[in-house]
Amino acid sequence: MVLAANPRASLEGQHFYVVVIGGGINGVAVARECARAGKQTLLIEQNDFASGVTSRSTRIIHGGLRYLEHGELNLVRESLREREKLLRDKSHLVHPIHFLLLLNESSERSAMKVRAGLWLYERMAGKPPSAGATEMELKRLERALDAGHRWSFFDYEDAQCEFPERLVAECLMEAVEAGAVVRNHMEALAVNVAHGRIHGVLLRDHITGRDERVDASWVINCSGPWADRVCQRSSIRMNKPMLGGIRGSHIVLPRFSGSPTAAIYTEAVDGRPIFVLPWNEQVLVGTTEVADSSDPAQTVPSADEVNYLVRSVAQLFPKAKISGQSVKHAFAGIRPLPYSPDNRPSAVTRRHILHDHSDDGAARMISVIGGKLTTAASLARDCARRIGLHATEPNTIAMGPGPALDPLLDDAVLEIARIGAVSEESARGMLEWHGKRAADIARTALVSAELRAPICPHTSHVIAEVVEAYRREYAVTLADVLLRRVPVALSACWSESCSREAALRIGAVLGWNDHTMGANLEAFEMERAAFLRPAAKAEAALEAAAD
Ligand SMILES: Cc1cc2nc3c(=O)[nH]c(=O)nc-3n(C[C@H](O)[C@H](O)[C@H](O)COP(=O)(O)OP(=O)(O)OC[C@H]3O[C@@H](n4cnc5c(N)ncnc54)[C@H](O)[C@@H]3O)c2cc1C
């Protein structure tokens, strides 16, 4: 069907000290931590790494300014510390971003309280106060905002990871380098439980169609919003659910006249906080909070949510004339928050919980509930300690060989361009998405003109990146590549014709026949449409809501 670059040897009968179920940000971080502690580790993911809620987030690496409102000071402290580490160790993927908190005269939040909160936030981060927006930026923004209001602006700094999919891919490679065995498109059908403890996991390999059984000393359930489902299918009985799923939706708009260059944190039409962010040369607006206990794989934004986000951003920027038709696409994910039926969604703690299943008749199994992109590494250390492993020191980050290459440095760009005989733009793209591995990819590109060719006519990312994704980053399907390892299909101008062109160029290098090409393309388009609900569907949803 597709190129499986890494042969999938059977796992039947093998013993692993730890089996990690779920390859989102938390699962890859836990697998990396356990493998670094020297334990035989297996990480399995039913679809693709990072295809769950991790790729449906707002993509902010934040200390959690909002958690201050709920008095979660320890969580803010931990998040700020982890944010700084990501800024340092993954500087090609995680970059500082300037935030403007906007309030108008009808806001219920008092300016004094906000100022005090920001002062505390910056103190806790141990950084000098943010330099602030320039006069010109503020003027430009003021011109675009609704002139009928009196706006107050508050500056602060946080960070953004435009592609958490790439963060997961790198963490995955680090887990593999530390000795973990990893398998995507492999589902945990059930955890085997007998005599009050777990013994292993029954797996289904969706590529080979085989069912395999592995033995395990520990199982860590990192399946995010699927965590209760994994327990149910393993007949692990609990007196209440672990999760109270809260759906969050986003819309993606093309840049519009006056669209902000800073990240905007403001209030939606109902006074809830929302973000309007520059993202991937587009504008990302989110999010909502709607209780949702349906299958997380099927979750989509409702008409009401799309409408709410459109109205909120249109009200903020009336001159841009934003309507449902402006929406390029919309996507949704379920926050795997702890079950907390008595709390408003915004008041449910964002701190992670490690649920030990000893009292549920399944000793040596832990379910991870909650967590953030920002705090995945510290969650993984907690998890390792909980199962008696020696966790890595918070400040040691073992990375692949070679010094860091900074995509902002022209020298690094020139060096990659020279190694791969590619344009400076392609070299910069490689550095931004692949960091230290850019040099290896450039060497692959050097082999032929086909490998140096762009993936589609509108991108500077090249076919060599795709080949490396199949070869070394455990991509199996075209969607694994174009949505997550080399996520060009998230870009502003991607269309069906780009998909066809990309499949042709990739297929030519990988030797696909017509049938393989057709199957890859069809599966890719289906997955893209299921994730990024196209504008037409969002529009239909809006019309339905208006009826
Ligand atoms: C709308 C929204 C906005 C957010 N914004 C931010 C933000 O800006 N910053 C931030 O830090 N955090 C944010 N978060 C939170 C963050 O995205 C999540 O907490 C985090 O991604 C959870 O990662 P995870 O690995 O636990 O779950 P997931 O990424 O969902 O990973 C779980 C994986 O388990 C797999 N799986 C499930 N069942 C099985 C099985 N039986 N066998 C094998 N695999 C299985 C799934 O396919 C899935 O890939 C946001 C969340 C949402 C919903």
The ligand as a MOL file (V3000), in Angstrom:
LIG
                    3D

  0  0  0     0  0            999 V3000
M  V30 BEGIN CTAB
M  V30 COUNTS 53 58 0 0 0
M  V30 BEGIN ATOM
M  V30 1 C -8.4570 23.0850 21.7740 0
M  V30 2 C -7.1870 22.7960 22.5170 0
M  V30 3 C -6.2070 23.7640 22.6220 0
M  V30 4 C -5.0350 23.4910 23.3210 0
M  V30 5 N -4.0440 24.4150 23.3270 0
M  V30 6 C -2.8910 24.1670 23.9630 0
M  V30 7 C -1.8380 25.1040 23.8990 0
M  V30 8 O -1.9340 26.1330 23.2380 0
M  V30 9 N -0.7040 24.8040 24.5900 0
M  V30 10 C -0.5540 23.6520 25.3120 0
M  V30 11 O 0.4880 23.4610 25.9240 0
M  V30 12 N -1.5290 22.7340 25.3470 0
M  V30 13 C -2.6880 22.9510 24.6830 0
M  V30 14 N -3.6930 22.0300 24.6930 0
M  V30 15 C -3.5110 20.8200 25.4710 0
M  V30 16 C -2.6430 19.8290 24.7530 0
M  V30 17 O -2.8590 19.8590 23.3620 0
M  V30 18 C -2.9550 18.4240 25.2380 0
M  V30 19 O -3.0630 18.3940 26.6230 0
M  V30 20 C -1.8730 17.4750 24.8140 0
M  V30 21 O -1.6680 17.5610 23.4230 0
M  V30 22 C -2.2790 16.0810 25.1960 0
M  V30 23 O -1.3750 15.1990 24.6260 0
M  V30 24 P -1.5640 13.6480 24.8150 0
M  V30 25 O -0.3360 13.0210 24.3250 0
M  V30 26 O -1.9880 13.3470 26.2030 0
M  V30 27 O -2.8520 13.2920 23.9210 0
M  V30 28 P -2.9430 13.0320 22.3430 0
M  V30 29 O -2.1380 13.9680 21.5670 0
M  V30 30 O -4.3900 12.9570 21.9950 0
M  V30 31 O -2.2920 11.6100 22.1750 0
M  V30 32 C -2.9600 10.4280 22.5460 0
M  V30 33 C -2.7460 9.4220 21.4550 0
M  V30 34 O -3.1990 8.1420 21.8780 0
M  V30 35 C -3.6110 7.4380 20.7510 0
M  V30 36 N -4.4390 6.3090 21.1560 0
M  V30 37 C -5.6850 6.3600 21.6820 0
M  V30 38 N -6.1480 5.1120 21.9240 0
M  V30 39 C -5.1650 4.2560 21.5490 0
M  V30 40 C -5.0500 2.8390 21.5460 0
M  V30 41 N -6.0550 2.0510 21.9460 0
M  V30 42 N -3.9060 2.2840 21.0680 0
M  V30 43 C -2.8930 3.0730 20.6300 0
M  V30 44 N -2.9570 4.4220 20.6050 0
M  V30 45 C -4.0770 5.0130 21.0700 0
M  V30 46 C -4.3580 8.4890 19.9410 0
M  V30 47 O -4.4560 8.1390 18.5860 0
M  V30 48 C -3.5340 9.7430 20.1910 0
M  V30 49 O -2.6290 10.0260 19.1390 0
M  V30 50 C -4.8610 22.2470 23.9680 0
M  V30 51 C -5.8440 21.2700 23.8370 0
M  V30 52 C -6.9910 21.5280 23.1040 0
M  V30 53 C -8.0200 20.4670 22.9180 0
M  V30 END ATOM
M  V30 BEGIN BOND
M  V30 1 1 1 2
M  V30 2 1 2 3
M  V30 3 2 2 52
M  V30 4 2 3 4
M  V30 5 1 4 5
M  V30 6 1 4 50
M  V30 7 2 5 6
M  V30 8 1 6 7
M  V30 9 1 6 13
M  V30 10 2 7 8
M  V30 11 1 7 9
M  V30 12 1 9 10
M  V30 13 2 10 11
M  V30 14 1 10 12
M  V30 15 2 12 13
M  V30 16 1 13 14
M  V30 17 1 14 15
M  V30 18 1 14 50
M  V30 19 1 15 16
M  V30 20 1 16 17
M  V30 21 1 16 18
M  V30 22 1 18 19
M  V30 23 1 18 20
M  V30 24 1 20 21
M  V30 25 1 20 22
M  V30 26 1 22 23
M  V30 27 1 23 24
M  V30 28 2 24 25
M  V30 29 1 24 26
M  V30 30 1 24 27
M  V30 31 1 27 28
M  V30 32 2 28 29
M  V30 33 1 28 30
M  V30 34 1 28 31
M  V30 35 1 31 32
M  V30 36 1 32 33
M  V30 37 1 33 34
M  V30 38 1 33 48
M  V30 39 1 34 35
M  V30 40 1 35 36
M  V30 41 1 35 46
M  V30 42 1 36 37
M  V30 43 1 36 45
M  V30 44 2 37 38
M  V30 45 1 38 39
M  V30 46 1 39 40
M  V30 47 2 39 45
M  V30 48 1 40 41
M  V30 49 2 40 42
M  V30 50 1 42 43
M  V30 51 2 43 44
M  V30 52 1 44 45
M  V30 53 1 46 47
M  V30 54 1 46 48
M  V30 55 1 48 49
M  V30 56 2 50 51
M  V30 57 1 51 52
M  V30 58 1 52 53
M  V30 END BOND
M  V30 END CTAB
M  END
